[in-house]
Amino acid sequence: MPLKAFRGPKVWLWRWRRNPLRRRADVVEAWLLLAAWLLTVVTGVLAGLLAARSVEHGLARERADWRPTVARVVARAPGRTTAAGSGGERVWAEVRWTAPDGENHTGQARVAPGSRAGTPVTVWTDPRGHLVSRPTTPSEAAFRGTLTGVLVGVTAAAVPLFGGLALRSRLERRRLAHWDAEWARLGPQWGRMTG
């Protein structure tokens, strides 16, 4: 606490107030830091919103384009079917389906263990008939979009933030160099006045 008593009370916005001790460097630093903070906020918010919107739009397009298709298991799936059901367990098996253009396709899909050849299974396909994962629900898409937007916004905001901090550090070093030069010039004269 002694340092705070030595420094005096904190004065807000002192760089913009009239003061005979205020230097031009103080005003320049104040405006540059204000610009850096504003740029940080604007960049972070805009980048985050654009990224979130882009992700949600892409996932909505997938929901609109991807279709469930009935495929048939080609050969018996590995594993055994239990009497109580599979309990959500799935194994990979080769399946065959017909694309919208009439062409037959084969691929790997998750099916119940022990599924026999010819067992129907629902798979998701894109407009060209290729296998894709299940599309996200609207709530999953909103969550992904929000998470991506936050991450992109924070990352984008870091650039002007660290740029402003680097600029402030450089201005501080320059100010200290000026003070050292002034002290080197006036220090010896001051010693003669007190002695």
Secondary structure per residue as TSV (DSSP state, phi and psi in degrees):
chain	resnum	aa	ss	phi	psi
A	1	M	-	360.0	-23.4
A	2	P	H	-61.5	-32.0
A	3	L	H	-64.3	-40.1
A	4	K	H	-65.4	-38.3
A	5	A	H	-65.9	-35.0
A	6	F	H	-70.2	-39.8
A	7	R	H	-75.9	-23.9
A	8	G	-	89.8	-179.7
A	9	P	S	-70.1	151.8
A	10	K	-	-75.4	130.7
A	11	V	-	-112.5	118.7
A	12	W	T	-75.6	145.2
A	13	L	T	56.1	34.6
A	14	W	T	-65.9	-24.6
A	15	R	T	-71.7	-19.2
A	16	W	T	-99.1	-9.8
A	17	R	S	-83.6	156.3
A	18	R	-	-70.6	131.1
A	19	N	-	-161.3	129.8
A	20	P	T	-67.5	-19.5
A	21	L	T	-89.6	-8.0
A	22	R	-	-72.1	129.5
A	23	R	-	-101.0	164.8
A	24	R	H	-62.2	-36.2
A	25	A	H	-61.7	-33.8
A	26	D	H	-65.3	-42.2
A	27	V	H	-67.7	-43.7
A	28	V	H	-61.6	-44.3
A	29	E	H	-62.0	-41.2
A	30	A	H	-62.3	-45.9
A	31	W	H	-68.5	-39.4
A	32	L	H	-65.7	-39.9
A	33	L	H	-69.0	-37.7
A	34	L	H	-62.1	-44.5
A	35	A	H	-62.8	-40.3
A	36	A	H	-64.4	-42.9
A	37	W	H	-64.8	-43.8
A	38	L	H	-63.2	-43.1
A	39	L	H	-64.1	-36.5
A	40	T	H	-62.0	-48.5
A	41	V	H	-65.9	-48.2
A	42	V	H	-64.1	-44.4
A	43	T	H	-62.4	-45.7
A	44	G	H	-62.3	-45.9
A	45	V	H	-66.8	-47.7
A	46	L	H	-64.3	-46.0
A	47	A	H	-62.8	-41.3
A	48	G	H	-63.9	-45.0
A	49	L	H	-65.0	-42.4
A	50	L	H	-64.9	-40.9
A	51	A	H	-66.2	-44.2
A	52	A	H	-62.2	-43.5
A	53	R	H	-63.9	-41.4
A	54	S	H	-64.3	-43.8
A	55	V	H	-64.4	-47.2
A	56	E	H	-63.2	-37.8
A	57	H	H	-65.7	-43.3
A	58	G	H	-63.4	-41.4
A	59	L	H	-70.1	-33.5
A	60	A	H	-67.4	-37.6
A	61	R	H	-64.8	-39.5
A	62	E	H	-62.7	-43.5
A	63	R	H	-60.6	-35.9
A	64	A	H	-76.1	-34.1
A	65	D	H	-89.5	-35.0
A	66	W	-	-80.1	137.7
A	67	R	E	-126.2	145.0
A	68	P	E	-74.6	139.6
A	69	T	E	-132.6	143.3
A	70	V	E	-86.2	123.5
A	71	A	E	-115.7	161.5
A	72	R	E	-118.2	138.1
A	73	V	E	-66.2	132.7
A	74	V	S	-78.7	-47.4
A	75	A	S	-134.7	161.2
A	76	R	-	-53.2	132.9
A	77	A	-	-76.1	148.8
A	78	P	S	-65.7	158.0
A	79	G	S	95.1	176.3
A	80	R	-	-122.3	143.3
A	81	T	-	-81.2	130.7
A	82	T	-	-92.2	158.8
A	83	A	T	-66.0	-32.7
A	84	A	T	-83.2	1.8
A	85	G	-	101.1	175.8
A	86	S	-	-83.7	-12.4
A	87	G	T	65.8	24.4
A	88	G	T	89.3	-7.2
A	89	E	-	-72.2	139.5
A	90	R	-	-133.1	151.3
A	91	V	E	-126.7	159.0
A	92	W	E	-81.4	136.9
A	93	A	E	-148.1	158.2
A	94	E	E	-82.4	133.0
A	95	V	E	-128.1	159.4
A	96	R	E	-129.0	139.1
A	97	W	E	-145.0	165.7
A	98	T	E	-107.4	126.9
A	99	A	-	-74.6	165.3
A	100	P	T	-58.6	-25.8
A	101	D	T	-84.4	2.5
A	102	G	S	92.8	-4.0
A	103	E	-	-81.8	137.8
A	104	N	E	-82.2	139.1
A	105	H	E	-127.9	153.7
A	106	T	E	-129.6	153.5
A	107	G	E	-172.2	179.5
A	108	Q	E	-97.1	135.0
A	109	A	E	-142.5	158.7
A	110	R	E	-83.9	127.6
A	111	V	E	-133.5	169.6
A	112	A	-	-67.5	142.0
A	113	P	T	-59.0	139.7
A	114	G	T	77.5	10.7
A	115	S	-	-61.2	136.3
A	116	R	-	-81.5	162.5
A	117	A	T	-60.9	135.0
A	118	G	T	91.9	-5.8
A	119	T	-	-66.1	129.3
A	120	P	E	-75.3	142.6
A	121	V	E	-142.4	142.7
A	122	T	E	-88.2	126.3
A	123	V	E	-123.6	162.9
A	124	W	E	-108.2	136.7
A	125	T	E	-129.6	154.3
A	126	D	-	-86.4	178.3
A	127	P	T	-59.8	-23.3
A	128	R	T	-87.7	-2.6
A	129	G	S	92.1	7.1
A	130	H	-	-84.5	148.3
A	131	L	E	-66.2	138.6
A	132	V	E	-137.9	167.7
A	133	S	-	-77.3	167.4
A	134	R	-	-61.9	134.0
A	135	P	-	-67.7	156.0
A	136	T	-	-72.2	151.9
A	137	T	-	-78.3	164.5
A	138	P	H	-57.8	-37.2
A	139	S	H	-70.6	-37.8
A	140	E	H	-64.4	-39.9
A	141	A	H	-64.7	-40.3
A	142	A	H	-64.3	-40.5
A	143	F	H	-64.3	-46.8
A	144	R	H	-61.5	-43.3
A	145	G	H	-62.2	-43.7
A	146	T	H	-64.0	-46.3
A	147	L	H	-61.9	-45.3
A	148	T	H	-63.7	-42.4
A	149	G	H	-60.8	-42.2
A	150	V	H	-64.2	-46.6
A	151	L	H	-63.9	-43.9
A	152	V	H	-67.2	-40.7
A	153	G	H	-62.0	-45.1
A	154	V	H	-64.7	-42.7
A	155	T	H	-64.7	-43.9
A	156	A	H	-67.3	-36.1
A	157	A	H	-70.8	-23.4
A	158	A	H	-65.7	-30.7
A	159	V	H	-63.6	-56.7
A	160	P	H	-68.2	-28.8
A	161	L	H	-63.6	-51.6
A	162	F	H	-69.5	-30.8
A	163	G	H	-62.7	-42.9
A	164	G	H	-65.8	-39.0
A	165	L	H	-66.8	-38.4
A	166	A	H	-66.1	-40.1
A	167	L	H	-64.4	-41.7
A	168	R	H	-63.6	-40.8
A	169	S	H	-62.2	-41.7
A	170	R	H	-65.3	-42.1
A	171	L	H	-64.1	-37.4
A	172	E	H	-64.6	-43.5
A	173	R	H	-62.9	-40.3
A	174	R	H	-64.7	-42.2
A	175	R	H	-63.1	-42.1
A	176	L	H	-65.3	-36.6
A	177	A	H	-64.8	-38.5
A	178	H	H	-65.4	-41.5
A	179	W	H	-63.9	-40.6
A	180	D	H	-62.6	-40.8
A	181	A	H	-65.0	-41.9
A	182	E	H	-65.8	-40.2
A	183	W	H	-66.6	-38.5
A	184	A	H	-63.6	-32.9
A	185	R	H	-78.9	-42.4
A	186	L	H	-96.7	-20.3
A	187	G	H	-56.7	-48.5
A	188	P	H	-62.7	-33.9
A	189	Q	H	-69.5	-35.7
A	190	W	H	-67.8	-37.6
A	191	G	H	-62.1	-33.5
A	192	R	H	-72.2	-30.3
A	193	M	H	-74.2	-29.4
A	194	T	H	-90.8	-16.5
A	195	G	-	-91.2	360.0
